[in-house]
Amino acid sequence: MKGILVGVGGRGRHWASTVTQSDAAELVAFVEPAEAMRQQATEQFGIAEDQWFESLGDALGAVEADFVLDVTPPDVREMVAEKALGAGLHVLAEKAMGEDWDMAKRIAAMAGGSGLTYMVTQNYRFKPLPRTTRRLLDEGFLGDINTVAMGFYRPWGTGRHYVEIDYALLIEMTVHHFDTLRYVLGGDPVRVWAKTWNAPWGWHKGDVGHDVLFEFDGGMMVIHHALGCSVGKMSSWDGELRIEGARGSLTWEDADLRYVRSYPGDEAKDEVLPCDQMPANDCQMVLAEFVGAVAEGRETECSAQDNLKTLAMVFGAILSDQRGEWVEIAEMMA
């Protein structure tokens, strides 16, 4: 598959490297208006001058391609989707799928009506910890699950985009964790309650501290707590996850998956479980899933329609914070 990369900042160059290492795809055009970004990418990948374009429209008119790789800020996502899908190209797009809920719904509707593949690069769920945990839960390793908690604490988001937008942590970072929770738990929430805030030393315009509580089908309670301006002990980028089940707990401790059973009178268990071996790294697996779905004519994992359920958690949490009350996910999806 031949692709057009839109956006060659740091994340765009990461994706350029991922595609370069793949036998299933290649990049035939690059869209970037900033000269400094062009220069860095040219030096790193040896991009020819005639492969550079100022706009996606220019690139679409000049090269034959199969897909667009969208690595732009969320406020550009709808424009890229409209041009790419309108030209009959599949889309592999960075999160979030739109800067707000209405935009995300429009993109999902556009993708659904196009007959083309639109995949969101929710790469966190493709890592060994989520993949292994999902398998164990599917096998009934913990028995019934009732209580889940995930935490995230880092000095996150120092770039201009992250500092200036409202609810930046929820939209640009926590979206990964919410998607991972949906994947690991194999279900979707029915309602959400949230409270957000800023620490007095924080550097963000919008709130980057929060407690978000979800009630999932069957009464399972899931809380996500975070501070994106933490200057203390850092959590893993994947988050610190704890899953409580009838047979014990599974916890993510950096790269370790730990199982503990401590019920009085039972044999105590405290062991680090081996994670399943992945065939490639998370972004390579995303690309392979995208190319495979196109080739097989099937819906891809993290499709626009599926990702809308993740974004309902994000923007439902924002709405709950604004209202000061529980928000039904069905209301978001209506």
C-alpha positions, 0 to 999 in steps of 0.5 A: 500500500502506498501512503501519504503522510500528513504531518512530519513533527516528532510523532509523524517522523516516528510513523515514517520510521514505522512504515519504512521498516514495513514490507506492507506499506511505503510512503510516496508523499509527505505533507508539511508546511513548516520548513524546519520539520521538512528539513529534519525529516529530509535529513532522517529519511532522505526524502526527495524534494518532489515528494514534499507538498504544502497541502494534502490537496496538492499531494492528492493531485500529484501522486497515486496512493492507497491511504493517508496517514494523518498525524496532525493535531485533532482540530485538522482531523476532519479536513484530512478525513474529508479530503482523503475519503473523498478521494477514495483513500483509506485513512490511518489517523492518530488520536484523538478522532476530532477535537470535540465530540461533534467532530468525532461523530461527523468523522465516524459518520463520514467513514461509515458511509464511505465504504473505506477503512478508517482506523485510529492509532490506539496503539496502547492496547497492542502492547504486551500488558493489555494483550496478556491481561485480556487473554487471562480475563477471557480465560477466567483467571480472576473469576468475577471482576468488580473493581478496577483502578488505573492511575497516571502521574507524569509531568505531561504535555509541555508542547504548545498544543497540549498546554493551550487546549481545555481538557488536554490530558483527557483528550490527548493522553487519557484517551489511550487509557480509556481505550485500553480499559475497554479492550482489557475488560472486554466491555463498555461503560453505561455511565460516567462521573468526573471531577477535574482540576489543576494543581497550583504549580501546573503549566496548562491552561486547561485541567490536567488533574481528574478522577473519572468513575465509570460504571460498566455493564454488570455493575463493575466500577472503574476509576481513572485518577491522574495528574498531568502536571505531577513532578513527583514519582512518575507512573508508566505511560501505560498507567498503573492498573489494578484489577480486583477479582474473586480470585485475587488481583492483577496489577501493572507495575511498570512492565510487570504483570503481577498476580496476588491472592491473599484471602485468609486461610488460602495459599498465598500467591504473589508472582510476576506472570510472563507476558505474551510475546508480541510479533512486533512493537505496538505501532508496527502491529497497528500498521499490520492490522490496518493493512490486513483489514484493507486487504481482507475487506473487514472492519479493523480493530480501532475503527472509527465506529469502535473508537467513537465508544472510547471518545464517548468516555472522554467527552462524557467525562468532560460533560460530567465535569461541566454538569457536576452529575452522572452522564449516561453513555447512551445520551452521548451515543444518541 
